[in-house]
């Protein structure tokens, strides 16, 4: 009789549930060292939700209760609040050698790490899960961890614990506007690839043959044809009055040699290539 769950699912859920137990135990340890009341409340709420989420996933796995994961809700919504950008005299960081030296930044940073790792691990388990109910529960659990991570991160950001460096505005805008939307669908006669390459199609079916934009489609070579025109730019190819075979827009002229003569130490008057001259 076949099992109701795959071996990979069971092992993946074992990892997820073990990590959830460890996360709750770790939050229990941190709770007694919090000094900020807001951080204490956040940690306590996340701890209670972690216990509830663990019980819910066990219930779904063992089919002993409701078959739907619960979503996480922050105590105070941060969706409409903008984070703070830029660096402003960040404090130096180092390792705390004694447990009594742990401060609110240490605790919140550790909480952030737990939730980020949890989001990653739960989503990886969901991607390998065949059962649709468990898959959806793990997906929701991953989203919950990401929401908790952002809640902690926003707390750290507002207190200067986690500052966000920025680039110059001109650099930011240049990178943003480098990517442009597609406004025209590809032509049925051929698909443009990158800058200058084109897929040649016949009757709407791609032949898999590429041609440079500076080459006529009718000049595509068959296996037995000798090329009679330039097929593109090659480093080191030079002609009279040209500069390295680069296009005129870069200060040179177009190369006029045949593709068979681009190598200076080969005999181009024979069918094959002679050995390199010493």
ROBA-829543 format. One record per residue: residue in one letter; x negated, y negated, z of N, C-alpha, C, O, CB in turn. Coordinates in steps of 0.2 Angstrom, whole numbers, padded with zeros to 4 digits, always signed. Glycine has a CB too. Layout:
REM residues N
aXYZXYZXYZXYZXYZ/...
END
This chain:
REM residues 278
x-0004+0006+0000+0000+0000+0000-0004-0006+0000-0009-0007+0004+0005+0000+0006/x-0003-0011-0005-0007-0017-0005-0006-0022+0000+0000-0022+0003-0006-0020-0012/x-0011-0025+0003-0010-0030+0008-0006-0036+0005-0006-0037-0001-0017-0032+0011/x-0003-0040+0010+0001-0046+0008-0003-0052+0007-0001-0056+0003+0006-0047+0013/x-0010-0052+0009-0014-0057+0008-0021-0054+0005-0023-0049+0007-0015-0061+0014/x-0024-0058+0001-0031-0056-0001-0036-0057+0004-0036-0061+0009-0033-0060-0007/x-0042-0053+0003-0047-0054+0008-0050-0061+0008-0052-0063+0013-0053-0048+0006/x-0051-0064+0002-0054-0070+0002-0049-0075+0006-0052-0080+0009-0054-0073-0005/x-0043-0075+0005-0038-0079+0009-0039-0078+0017-0040-0083+0020-0031-0078+0007/x-0040-0072+0019-0040-0071+0026-0047-0074+0029-0047-0077+0034-0040-0063+0027/x-0052-0073+0025-0059-0075+0027-0059-0083+0027-0062-0086+0031-0064-0072+0023/x-0056-0086+0022-0055-0093+0022-0051-0096+0027-0053-0101+0030-0052-0095+0015/x-0046-0093+0029-0042-0095+0035-0045-0094+0041-0044-0098+0046-0035-0092+0035/x-0049-0089+0042-0053-0088+0048-0058-0094+0049-0059-0096+0054-0057-0081+0047/x-0061-0096+0043-0066-0102+0044-0062-0108+0046-0064-0112+0050-0069-0103+0037/x-0056-0109+0043-0052-0115+0044-0050-0115+0052-0051-0120+0055-0046-0116+0040/x-0047-0110+0054-0044-0109+0061-0050-0110+0066-0049-0113+0071-0040-0103+0062/x-0055-0107+0065-0061-0107+0069-0063-0114+0070-0065-0117+0075-0067-0103+0067/x-0064-0118+0064-0066-0125+0064-0061-0129+0068-0063-0134+0071-0067-0127+0057/x-0055-0128+0067-0049-0132+0071-0050-0131+0078-0049-0135+0082-0042-0130+0068/x-0052-0125+0080-0053-0123+0087-0059-0127+0090-0058-0131+0095-0054-0116+0089/x-0064-0127+0086-0070-0131+0088-0069-0138+0088-0072-0142+0093-0076-0129+0083/x-0065-0141+0083-0064-0148+0083-0060-0150+0090-0062-0155+0093-0060-0150+0077/x-0055-0146+0091-0051-0148+0097-0055-0148+0104-0055-0152+0108-0045-0143+0098/x-0060-0143+0104-0064-0142+0110-0069-0148+0110-0070-0150+0116-0068-0135+0110/x-0071-0150+0104-0076-0156+0104-0073-0162+0106-0076-0166+0110-0079-0156+0097/x-0067-0163+0104-0063-0169+0106-0062-0169+0114-0062-0174+0117-0056-0170+0102/x-0060-0163+0116-0060-0163+0124-0066-0165+0127-0065-0169+0132-0058-0156+0126/x-0072-0164+0125-0078-0166+0128-0079-0173+0127-0081-0176+0132-0084-0162+0125/x-0077-0176+0121-0078-0183+0120-0073-0188+0124-0075-0193+0126-0077-0185+0113/x-0068-0185+0126-0062-0189+0129-0064-0192+0136-0063-0198+0137-0056-0184+0130/x-0068-0189+0140-0070-0191+0146-0076-0197+0146-0077-0200+0151-0073-0186+0150/x-0078-0198+0140-0084-0203+0139-0082-0209+0135-0086-0214+0134-0090-0200+0135/x-0075-0209+0133-0073-0215+0130-0072-0221+0135-0070-0220+0140-0066-0214+0126/x-0074-0227+0133-0073-0233+0137-0068-0238+0134-0064-0241+0138-0080-0237+0137/x-0067-0238+0127-0062-0242+0124-0055-0239+0125-0054-0233+0123-0064-0244+0117/x-0050-0242+0128-0043-0239+0128-0040-0237+0122-0037-0232+0121-0039-0244+0132/x-0042-0241+0116-0039-0240+0110-0042-0233+0107-0038-0229+0104-0040-0245+0105/x-0048-0232+0108-0052-0226+0106-0049-0220+0110-0048-0215+0107-0059-0227+0106/x-0048-0221+0116-0046-0216+0120-0039-0213+0118-0038-0207+0118-0046-0218+0128/x-0035-0218+0117-0028-0217+0114-0028-0213+0107-0024-0208+0106-0023-0223+0114/x-0032-0216+0103-0033-0212+0096-0035-0205+0097-0033-0201+0094-0038-0216+0092/x-0041-0204+0101-0043-0198+0102-0038-0193+0105-0038-0187+0103-0050-0198+0107/x-0034-0195+0110-0029-0191+0113-0024-0189+0108-0022-0183+0108-0026-0195+0119/x-0022-0194+0104-0017-0192+0099-0019-0187+0094-0015-0183+0092-0014-0199+0096/x-0025-0188+0092-0028-0184+0087-0029-0177+0090-0028-0172+0086-0034-0186+0084/x-0031-0177+0096-0032-0170+0100-0025-0166+0100-0025-0160+0099-0035-0171+0107/x-0020-0170+0102-0013-0167+0103-0011-0164+0096-0008-0159+0095-0008-0171+0106/x-0012-0168+0091-0010-0166+0084-0014-0161+0081-0011-0156+0078-0011-0172+0079/x-0021-0160+0083-0025-0155+0081-0022-0148+0084-0022-0143+0081-0032-0156+0083/x-0020-0148+0090-0017-0142+0094-0011-0140+0090-0010-0134+0089-0016-0144+0101/x-0007-0145+0089+0000-0144+0085-0001-0141+0078+0002-0136+0076+0004-0150+0085/x-0006-0144+0075-0008-0141+0068-0010-0134+0068-0009-0130+0064-0013-0146+0065/x-0015-0133+0073-0017-0126+0074-0012-0121+0075-0011-0116+0071-0022-0126+0079/x-0007-0123+0079-0002-0118+0081+0003-0117+0075+0006-0112+0073+0003-0121+0087/x+0004-0123+0071+0008-0123+0065+0005-0118+0060+0009-0114+0056+0009-0129+0062/x-0002-0119+0058-0005-0114+0053-0005-0107+0055-0004-0103+0051-0012-0117+0052/x-0006-0106+0062-0006-0099+0064+0001-0096+0063+0002-0090+0061-0008-0098+0072/x+0007-0100+0065+0013-0098+0064+0015-0096+0056+0018-0091+0055+0018-0103+0066/x+0012-0101+0052+0014-0099+0045+0010-0093+0043+0013-0089+0039+0011-0105+0041/x+0004-0092+0045+0000-0086+0043+0003-0080+0046+0003-0075+0042-0007-0087+0046/x+0006-0080+0052+0009-0074+0055+0016-0073+0053+0019-0069+0055+0007-0074+0062/x+0019-0078+0050+0026-0078+0048+0030-0078+0054+0035-0074+0054+0027-0073+0043/x+0029-0082+0059+0033-0081+0065+0037-0088+0067+0040-0088+0072+0028-0080+0071/x+0036-0093+0062+0040-0099+0063+0041-0102+0056+0041-0099+0051+0036-0103+0068/x+0042-0109+0057+0043-0113+0051+0037-0112+0046+0032-0112+0048+0045-0120+0052/x+0039-0113+0039+0034-0111+0034+0032-0118+0031+0031-0118+0024+0037-0106+0029/x+0031-0123+0034+0029-0129+0031+0024-0133+0036+0025-0134+0042+0035-0134+0030/x+0019-0136+0034+0014-0139+0038+0017-0146+0039+0021-0149+0036+0007-0140+0034/x+0015-0149+0045+0017-0156+0047+0012-0161+0045+0006-0160+0045+0018-0156+0055/x+0014-0167+0043+0010-0172+0041+0008-0176+0047+0011-0177+0052+0013-0177+0035/x+0002-0179+0046-0001-0184+0051+0002-0191+0051+0002-0193+0045-0008-0183+0051/x+0004-0194+0056+0006-0201+0056+0002-0204+0061+0001-0202+0067+0014-0201+0058/x-0001-0210+0059-0005-0214+0064-0001-0218+0068+0005-0219+0067-0010-0219+0060/x-0004-0219+0074+0000-0223+0079+0002-0230+0076+0007-0233+0077-0004-0224+0086/x-0003-0233+0073-0003-0240+0071-0005-0240+0063-0011-0238+0062-0007-0245+0075/x+0000-0241+0059-0002-0241+0052-0007-0245+0050-0007-0251+0052+0005-0242+0048/x-0012-0243+0046-0017-0247+0043-0017-0248+0036-0022-0250+0033-0024-0244+0045/x-0011-0246+0033-0011-0246+0026-0011-0253+0023-0013-0254+0017-0004-0242+0023/x-0008-0258+0027-0007-0265+0024-0013-0269+0027-0013-0275+0025-0001-0268+0026/x-0018-0266+0030-0023-0270+0033-0029-0269+0029-0031-0263+0028-0024-0268+0041/x-0033-0275+0027-0038-0274+0023-0045-0273+0027-0045-0276+0033-0039-0281+0019/x-0049-0268+0025-0055-0267+0029-0060-0273+0028-0059-0278+0024-0059-0261+0026/x-0065-0274+0032-0070-0279+0032-0076-0277+0028-0079-0271+0029-0072-0281+0039/x-0078-0281+0023-0084-0279+0018-0090-0284+0020-0089-0289+0023-0082-0280+0011/x-0095-0281+0019-0102-0285+0020-0105-0283+0026-0102-0280+0031-0100-0292+0020/x-0112-0284+0026-0116-0283+0032-0116-0289+0037-0118-0295+0034-0123-0281+0030/x-0116-0288+0043-0116-0294+0048-0120-0292+0054-0117-0290+0059-0109-0297+0050/x-0127-0292+0054-0131-0291+0059-0129-0284+0062-0128-0284+0068-0131-0296+0064/x-0130-0279+0058-0129-0272+0061-0133-0270+0067-0139-0272+0066-0129-0266+0056/x-0131-0267+0072-0135-0265+0078-0139-0259+0076-0137-0255+0072-0131-0264+0084/x-0145-0258+0079-0149-0253+0077-0146-0246+0080-0143-0247+0085-0157-0254+0080/x-0148-0241+0077-0145-0234+0079-0150-0229+0081-0156-0229+0078-0140-0231+0074/x-0149-0225+0086-0154-0220+0088-0151-0214+0091-0144-0215+0092-0160-0223+0092/x-0154-0209+0092-0151-0203+0096-0150-0204+0103-0155-0207+0106-0155-0197+0094/x-0145-0203+0106-0144-0203+0113-0147-0197+0117-0145-0191+0115-0136-0204+0115/x-0151-0198+0121-0155-0192+0124-0151-0189+0130-0152-0184+0132-0162-0195+0127/x-0146-0193+0133-0142-0191+0138-0135-0191+0137-0133-0196+0133-0144-0195+0145/x-0131-0187+0140-0124-0187+0138-0121-0194+0141-0116-0196+0138-0120-0181+0141/x-0123-0196+0146-0121-0203+0149-0122-0209+0145-0119-0214+0145-0123-0204+0156/x-0127-0208+0140-0128-0213+0135-0124-0214+0129-0124-0218+0125-0135-0213+0133/x-0119-0209+0128-0115-0209+0123-0110-0215+0124-0107-0216+0129-0111-0203+0123/x-0109-0219+0118-0105-0225+0119-0099-0224+0114-0099-0218+0110-0109-0231+0117/x-0095-0229+0113-0089-0228+0109-0091-0227+0101-0087-0224+0098-0084-0234+0110/x-0096-0230+0099-0099-0229+0092-0101-0222+0091-0099-0219+0086-0104-0234+0091/x-0105-0219+0096-0107-0212+0095-0101-0208+0095-0100-0203+0090-0111-0210+0101/x-0096-0209+0099-0090-0204+0099-0086-0205+0093-0084-0200+0090-0086-0206+0105/x-0085-0211+0091-0080-0212+0085-0084-0210+0079-0081-0207+0074-0079-0220+0084/x-0091-0211+0078-0094-0208+0073-0094-0200+0072-0093-0197+0067-0102-0210+0073/x-0094-0197+0078-0094-0190+0078-0087-0188+0076-0086-0183+0073-0096-0187+0085/x-0082-0191+0079-0075-0190+0077-0074-0190+0069-0071-0186+0066-0070-0194+0080/x-0077-0195+0066-0077-0196+0059-0080-0190+0055-0077-0188+0050-0080-0203+0057/x-0085-0188+0058-0089-0182+0055-0085-0176+0055-0084-0172+0050-0095-0181+0058/x-0081-0175+0061-0077-0169+0061-0071-0169+0056-0070-0164+0053-0074-0169+0068/x-0068-0175+0055-0062-0175+0051-0065-0175+0044-0061-0172+0040-0059-0182+0052/x-0070-0178+0042-0073-0177+0035-0074-0170+0033-0073-0167+0028-0079-0182+0034/x-0078-0166+0038-0079-0159+0037-0073-0155+0036-0072-0150+0032-0084-0157+0042/x-0068-0157+0041-0062-0153+0041-0058-0154+0034-0055-0149+0032-0057-0155+0047/x-0058-0160+0031-0054-0161+0025-0057-0157+0020-0054-0154+0015-0054-0169+0023/x-0064-0157+0019-0068-0153+0014-0066-0146+0015-0065-0142+0010-0075-0155+0015/x-0067-0143+0021-0066-0136+0022-0059-0133+0021-0058-0128+0018-0068-0134+0029/x-0054-0137+0023-0047-0135+0021-0045-0135+0014-0042-0131+0012-0043-0140+0025/x-0048-0141+0010-0046-0141+0003-0050-0135-0001-0047-0133-0005-0048-0148+0000/x-0056-0134+0001-0060-0128-0002-0056-0122-0001-0055-0118-0005-0067-0128+0001/x-0053-0121+0005-0049-0115+0007-0043-0115+0003-0041-0109+0000-0048-0114+0014/x-0040-0120+0002-0034-0121-0002-0035-0119-0009-0031-0116-0013-0031-0128-0002/x-0040-0121-0012-0042-0120-0019-0043-0112-0020-0043-0110-0026-0048-0124-0021/x-0045-0108-0015-0046-0101-0016-0040-0097-0013-0041-0091-0012-0052-0099-0012/x-0035-0100-0012-0029-0097-0009-0024-0095-0014-0022-0099-0018-0026-0101-0003/x-0022-0089-0014-0017-0087-0019-0009-0087-0016-0005-0089-0020-0018-0079-0021/x-0008-0086-0010-0001-0087-0007+0001-0094-0008-0003-0099-0005-0001-0085+0000/x+0006-0096-0011+0008-0103-0012+0010-0107-0006+0009-0113-0005+0014-0103-0017/x+0013-0103-0001+0015-0106+0005+0009-0108+0009+0008-0114+0012+0019-0102+0010/x+0004-0104+0010-0002-0105+0014-0006-0110+0010-0010-0115+0013-0006-0099+0015/x-0006-0110+0003-0010-0115-0001-0007-0122+0001-0011-0127+0002-0009-0113-0008/x-0001-0123+0001+0002-0129+0002+0001-0132+0009-0001-0137+0010+0010-0129+0001/x+0001-0127+0014-0001-0129+0021-0008-0131+0022-0009-0136+0025+0001-0123+0025/x-0013-0128+0018-0020-0130+0018-0021-0136+0015-0025-0141+0017-0024-0124+0015/x-0017-0138+0009-0018-0144+0006-0015-0150+0011-0019-0155+0011-0014-0144+0000/x-0010-0149+0014-0007-0154+0019-0012-0155+0025-0013-0160+0027+0000-0152+0021/x-0015-0149+0027-0020-0150+0032-0026-0154+0030-0029-0157+0034-0022-0143+0035/x-0028-0153+0024-0034-0157+0022-0032-0164+0021-0036-0169+0023-0036-0154+0015/x-0026-0166+0019-0024-0173+0019-0023-0176+0026-0025-0181+0027-0017-0173+0015/x-0021-0172+0031-0021-0174+0038-0028-0176+0040-0028-0181+0043-0018-0168+0042/x-0033-0172+0039-0039-0173+0041-0042-0180+0038-0045-0183+0041-0044-0167+0039/x-0040-0181+0031-0043-0187+0028-0039-0193+0031-0042-0198+0031-0041-0186+0020/x-0033-0192+0033-0029-0198+0036-0032-0199+0043-0033-0205+0045-0022-0196+0037/x-0034-0194+0047-0037-0195+0053-0044-0198+0052-0046-0203+0056-0038-0189+0057/x-0048-0196+0047-0054-0199+0046-0054-0206+0044-0058-0210+0047-0058-0195+0040/x-0049-0208+0040-0048-0215+0039-0046-0219+0045-0048-0225+0046-0043-0216+0033/x-0042-0217+0049-0040-0220+0055-0046-0221+0060-0047-0227+0062-0035-0216+0059/x-0050-0217+0060-0056-0218+0064-0061-0222+0061-0064-0227+0064-0060-0211+0065/x-0062-0222+0054-0066-0226+0051-0064-0234+0051-0068-0238+0052-0067-0224+0043/x-0057-0235+0051-0055-0242+0051-0056-0244+0058-0058-0250+0059-0047-0242+0050/x-0056-0240+0063-0057-0243+0070-0065-0245+0070-0066-0250+0073-0056-0237+0075/x-0069-0241+0067-0076-0242+0067-0078-0248+0063-0082-0252+0065-0080-0236+0065/x-0074-0249+0058-0076-0255+0053-0074-0261+0057-0077-0266+0056-0072-0254+0047/x-0068-0261+0060-0066-0267+0063-0070-0270+0069-0071-0275+0071-0059-0267+0066/x-0074-0265+0072-0079-0266+0078-0086-0267+0076-0090-0268+0080-0078-0261+0083/x-0087-0267+0069-0094-0267+0066-0098-0261+0067-0104-0261+0066-0097-0273+0070/x-0095-0256+0069-0099-0249+0070-0100-0246+0063-0106-0243+0062-0095-0244+0074/x-0096-0247+0058-0097-0245+0051-0095-0250+0046-0090-0252+0044-0092-0239+0050/x-0101-0254+0044-0100-0259+0040-0101-0257+0033-0104-0252+0031-0106-0265+0041/x-0098-0261+0028-0098-0259+0021-0102-0264+0017-0100-0269+0016-0091-0259+0018/x-0108-0261+0015-0113-0266+0011-0109-0267+0004-0106-0263+0001-0120-0263+0010/x-0111-0273+0001-0108-0274-0005-0113-0277-0010-0119-0279-0008-0102-0280-0005/x-0112-0276-0017-0117-0279-0022-0114-0286-0024-0109-0289-0021-0117-0274-0028/x-0118-0289-0028-0116-0296-0030-0110-0295-0034-0109-0290-0037-0122-0299-0034/x-0106-0301-0034-0100-0300-0037-0100-0299-0045-0096-0296-0048-0096-0307-0036/x-0105-0302-0048-0106-0301-0055-0108-0294-0057-0106-0292-0062-0112-0306-0058/x-0112-0291-0052-0114-0284-0053-0107-0280-0052-0106-0275-0056-0119-0282-0048/x-0103-0281-0047-0097-0277-0046-0093-0278-0052-0090-0273-0054-0094-0280-0040/x-0091-0284-0054-0087-0285-0060-0089-0282-0066-0086-0279-0070-0085-0292-0061/x-0096-0282-0067-0099-0279-0073-0098-0272-0073-0096-0269-0079-0107-0281-0074/x-0099-0268-0068-0098-0261-0067-0090-0259-0068-0089-0254-0071-0100-0258-0061/x-0086-0263-0065-0079-0262-0066-0076-0262-0073-0073-0258-0075-0075-0267-0061/x-0079-0268-0076-0076-0269-0083-0080-0265-0088-0079-0266-0094-0076-0276-0085/x-0085-0261-0086-0088-0256-0091-0084-0251-0094-0084-0249-0099-0094-0253-0088/x-0079-0249-0090-0074-0244-0092-0068-0247-0094-0064-0252-0091-0072-0239-0086/x-0066-0246-0101-0060-0249-0104-0055-0243-0105-0057-0238-0107-0062-0252-0110/x-0048-0245-0105-0043-0240-0107-0043-0238-0114-0045-0242-0118-0036-0243-0104/x-0040-0233-0116-0040-0231-0123-0033-0234-0125-0028-0232-0122-0039-0223-0123/x-0033-0238-0130-0027-0241-0133-0025-0238-0139-0019-0239-0141-0029-0248-0134/x-0029-0234-0143-0027-0231-0149-0028-0224-0149-0034-0222-0148-0031-0235-0155/x-0023-0220-0151-0024-0212-0151-0029-0211-0156-0029-0214-0161-0018-0209-0152/x-0033-0205-0156-0038-0203-0161-0034-0202-0167-0028-0199-0167-0041-0197-0159/x-0037-0203-0173-0035-0202-0179-0034-0194-0181-0039-0190-0179-0039-0205-0185/x-0029-0192-0184-0028-0185-0186-0034-0183-0191-0035-0177-0192-0021-0183-0189/x-0037-0188-0194-0042-0186-0199-0049-0184-0196-0053-0182-0200-0043-0191-0204/x-0050-0186-0190-0056-0185-0187-0056-0188-0180-0052-0192-0179-0062-0187-0191/x-0060-0185-0176-0060-0187-0169-0067-0191-0168-0072-0188-0169-0059-0182-0164/x-0067-0197-0165-0073-0201-0164-0076-0198-0157-0072-0197-0153-0072-0208-0164/x-0082-0197-0157-0086-0195-0152-0092-0199-0150-0096-0200-0154-0089-0187-0152/x-0091-0202-0144-0097-0207-0142-0097-0213-0146-0093-0215-0149-0103-0203-0141/x-0104-0215-0148-0105-0221-0152-0108-0218-0158-0114-0218-0159-0110-0226-0148/x-0104-0217-0163-0107-0216-0170-0106-0209-0172-0108-0207-0178-0114-0218-0170/x-0104-0204-0168-0104-0197-0171-0096-0196-0172-0092-0198-0168-0106-0192-0166/x-0095-0192-0177-0088-0190-0179-0087-0183-0181-0091-0180-0184-0086-0195-0185/x-0082-0180-0178-0080-0173-0180-0076-0173-0187-0071-0177-0188-0076-0170-0175/x-0079-0170-0192-0076-0169-0198-0071-0164-0198-0072-0158-0196-0081-0168-0204/x-0065-0166-0200-0059-0161-0200-0056-0160-0207-0057-0164-0211-0054-0163-0195/x-0054-0154-0209-0051-0153-0215-0044-0150-0214-0043-0145-0210-0055-0147-0219/x-0039-0154-0216-0032-0152-0215-0030-0152-0208-0026-0148-0206-0030-0145-0218/x-0033-0157-0204-0031-0157-0197-0035-0153-0193-0034-0153-0187-0024-0156-0196/x-0039-0148-0195-0042-0143-0191-0050-0145-0191-0053-0146-0196-0042-0136-0194/x-0052-0146-0185-0059-0148-0184-0064-0142-0187-0063-0136-0186-0061-0149-0177/x-0069-0144-0191-0074-0140-0193-0080-0139-0189-0084-0134-0190-0076-0142-0200/x-0080-0143-0183-0086-0143-0179-0092-0146-0182-0097-0146-0178-0087-0136-0177/x-0092-0149-0187-0098-0153-0190-0098-0160-0188-0093-0163-0189-0098-0152-0198/x-0104-0162-0186-0104-0169-0184-0108-0173-0189-0112-0170-0193-0108-0170-0177/x-0107-0179-0190-0110-0184-0195-0111-0190-0192-0107-0193-0188-0106-0184-0201/x-0117-0193-0193-0119-0200-0190-0114-0205-0194-0112-0204-0199-0126-0202-0191/x-0113-0211-0190-0109-0216-0193-0112-0219-0199-0108-0222-0203-0107-0221-0188/x-0118-0219-0200-0122-0222-0205-0123-0217-0211-0127-0219-0216-0128-0225-0203/x-0119-0212-0211-0120-0207-0216-0113-0205-0219-0108-0204-0216-0123-0200-0214/x-0113-0205-0226-0106-0204-0229-0104-0196-0228-0109-0192-0227-0107-0205-0237/x-0098-0195-0227-0095-0188-0226-0097-0184-0232-0098-0178-0230-0088-0188-0225/x-0097-0187-0238-0099-0182-0243-0106-0180-0244-0108-0176-0248-0097-0186-0250/x-0110-0183-0239-0117-0181-0240-0119-0176-0234-0125-0174-0233-0121-0187-0238/x-0114-0172-0231-0116-0167-0227-0119-0161-0231-0116-0159-0236-0109-0165-0223/x-0124-0159-0228-0128-0154-0231-0125-0147-0231-0123-0145-0225-0135-0154-0229/x-0125-0143-0236-0124-0136-0235-0131-0133-0234-0136-0136-0234-0121-0133-0242/x-0131-0126-0231-0137-0123-0229-0143-0123-0235-0148-0123-0233-0136-0116-0227/x-0141-0123-0241-0146-0123-0246-0147-0129-0250-0151-0129-0255-0143-0118-0252/x-0145-0135-0247-0146-0141-0250-0152-0145-0247-0153-0144-0241-0140-0146-0250/x-0156-0149-0251-0161-0153-0248-0158-0160-0247-0155-0162-0252-0167-0153-0253/x-0159-0163-0242-0156-0169-0240-0160-0175-0245-0166-0174-0246-0157-0171-0233/x-0156-0179-0247-0158-0185-0251-0157-0192-0248-0158-0197-0252-0155-0184-0258/x-0155-0192-0242-0155-0198-0239-0156-0197-0231-0156-0192-0229-0148-0201-0240/x-0157-0203-0228-0158-0203-0221-0152-0200-0217-0146-0202-0219-0160-0210-0218/x-0153-0196-0212-0148-0194-0208-0148-0196-0201-0144-0194-0197-0149-0186-0208/x-0152-0202-0200-0151-0205-0193-0158-0208-0192-0163-0208-0196-0149-0200-0188/x-0159-0210-0186-0165-0213-0183-0169-0208-0179-0167-0204-0175-0164-0219-0179/x-0176-0208-0181-0180-0203-0177-0186-0207-0175-0189-0211-0178-0183-0198-0182/x-0188-0206-0169-0193-0210-0166-0200-0208-0170-0201-0203-0171-0195-0207-0158/x-0203-0214-0171-0210-0213-0175-0209-0214-0182-0214-0214-0186-0213-0207-0173/x-0203-0214-0185-0202-0214-0192-0203-0221-0194-0199-0226-0192-0195-0212-0194/x-0207-0223-0199-0209-0229-0201-0209-0230-0209-0210-0225-0212-0215-0232-0198/x-0207-0236-0211-0208-0237-0218-0211-0244-0219-0211-0248-0214-0201-0237-0222/x-0212-0246-0225-0215-0253-0226-0210-0258-0224-0204-0258-0226-0217-0254-0233/x-0212-0262-0220-0208-0268-0217-0204-0266-0212-0200-0270-0209-0204-0270-0223/x-0204-0260-0209-0199-0258-0204-0203-0258-0197-0209-0258-0197-0196-0251-0205/x-0200-0257-0192-0203-0257-0185-0201-0250-0182-0196-0250-0178-0201-0263-0181/x-0204-0245-0183-0203-0239-0180-0196-0236-0182-0194-0231-0178-0202-0240-0172/x-0193-0238-0187-0187-0235-0190-0181-0237-0186-0176-0234-0186-0187-0228-0189/x-0181-0242-0182-0175-0245-0178-0171-0249-0182-0173-0252-0187-0178-0248-0172/x-0164-0250-0181-0160-0254-0185-0162-0261-0185-0165-0263-0180-0153-0253-0182/x-0159-0265-0190-0161-0272-0191-0159-0276-0185-0162-0281-0183-0158-0274-0197/x-0153-0274-0181-0151-0277-0175-0156-0278-0170-0156-0282-0165-0145-0275-0173/x-0161-0273-0170-0166-0272-0165-0173-0275-0167-0178-0274-0164-0167-0265-0162/x-0173-0278-0173-0179-0281-0175-0182-0277-0181-0188-0279-0183-0184-0282-0170/x-0180-0272-0183-0183-0267-0188-0178-0267-0194-0173-0270-0195-0185-0261-0185/x-0180-0262-0199-0176-0261-0204-0174-0254-0205-0177-0250-0201-0179-0263-0211/x-0169-0252-0208-0167-0245-0209-0172-0241-0212-0175-0243-0217-0160-0244-0212/x-0173-0235-0210-0178-0230-0214-0175-0228-0220-0169-0227-0221-0180-0224-0209/x-0179-0227-0225-0177-0225-0232-0180-0218-0234-0179-0216-0239-0179-0230-0237/x-0183-0215-0229-0186-0208-0231-0181-0203-0231-0176-0204-0227-0192-0207-0226/x-0182-0198-0234-0178-0192-0233-0179-0188-0227-0184-0189-0224-0179-0187-0239/x-0174-0184-0225-0175-0181-0218-0181-0176-0219-0184-0174-0214-0169-0177-0217/x-0183-0173-0225-0188-0169-0225-0195-0172-0225-0200-0168-0225-0187-0165-0232/x-0195-0179-0225-0202-0182-0224-0203-0186-0218-0207-0190-0218-0202-0186-0230/x-0199-0184-0213-0200-0188-0207-0206-0186-0203-0208-0189-0198-0194-0187-0202/x-0209-0180-0204-0215-0178-0201-0221-0179-0205-0221-0176-0211-0214-0170-0199/x-0225-0183-0203-0231-0186-0207-0236-0180-0209-0239-0181-0214-0234-0191-0204/x-0237-0175-0205-0242-0170-0206-0239-0164-0209-0242-0158-0208-0245-0169-0199/x-0233-0164-0213-0230-0159-0216-0230-0160-0224-0229-0166-0226-0223-0157-0214/x-0231-0155-0228-0231-0156-0235-0224-0156-0237-0220-0151-0236-0235-0151-0239/x-0221-0162-0240-0214-0162-0242-0213-0160-0249-0208-0161-0251-0212-0169-0241/x-0218-0158-0253-0217-0156-0260-0216-0149-0260-0216-0146-0266-0223-0158-0264/x-0217-0145-0255-0216-0138-0255-0209-0136-0252-0206-0140-0248-0221-0134-0252/x-0207-0130-0253-0200-0128-0250-0201-0127-0243-0196-0129-0239-0198-0121-0253/x-0206-0125-0240-0207-0124-0233-0212-0129-0230-0213-0134-0234-0210-0117-0231/x-0214-0128-0224-0219-0133-0221-0226-0129-0221-0226-0124-0218-0216-0135-0214/x-0231-0133-0222-0238-0131-0221-0240-0131-0214-0237-0135-0210-0243-0134-0226/x-0244-0127-0212-0247-0128-0205-0249-0135-0204-0252-0138-0208-0252-0123-0203/x-0249-0137-0197-0252-0144-0195-0259-0144-0197-0263-0139-0196-0251-0145-0188/x-0261-0149-0200-0269-0150-0201-0272-0152-0195-0270-0156-0191-0269-0156-0206/x-0278-0149-0194-0282-0150-0188-0286-0157-0189-0290-0159-0185-0287-0144-0187/
END
